[in-house]
Amino acid sequence: AIFVGMYGARETSRVLAERLKEWLYEQPALVRETSRTFGILTRVAHLAQDKLLAKTSATESVLSGVILEPQLDLRVRTLVSSIELTTRHGAPLRHILFHGPPGTGKTMVARRVAKHSGLEFAIMSGGDVAPLKARAVTEIHKLVKWAKRSQRGMLLFIDEAEAFVGSRRSDAAGFGPSREALNALLYHTGTASTKFMLVLATNRPEDLDSAIQDRIDDALEFGLPAASERRRLVQVYFQKY
């Protein structure tokens, strides 16, 4: 009984210590950038900062300094309002697709959407999954579990999504660890969640796997700016610099 008690206490404390460390500090290897803070002191500072900047955030425009085509501008603002209502009433979050040529503002808009909808955000690249090989599945599970532990909800932005969630019929994601990693993501997104949403960005939406396309609830196309938007961009940067 003494032996079992000592052994059980040791193993239990080890597991609890690992879980506590994971919860407070560890960031998944796939995350390149995140607004989530780590450690107790950082969390307290983060809450204080949120309260101090609450009035500023409320009065600041969602797309202040961002130039988009009028219809897309309206759709982004509508998306932010929708997410705010969803989180306020505890409804399931939707998964979104941003598609269009490179450099058209998909990542910048995703940051704004996360900031003004009250969600934390994390950014990863689809090209980082394949080099992990056998570790890819473990890292995907760790990433999604980490995201779902967010108290405010997490917006996970996947840039170059076609490199990770491309069609399983293609050579890129049709076999081995890449396919297993895609299956792991499909497993975690099979049911709606109130704590976690995906925003996929790609310039080749036709290459995405059909199962991932079924997970997408809305898609926004980011086209190249027309002449009027280019003039507004010139004015914005001239005034800024």
Disulfide bonds with the S-S distance in Angstrom:
none
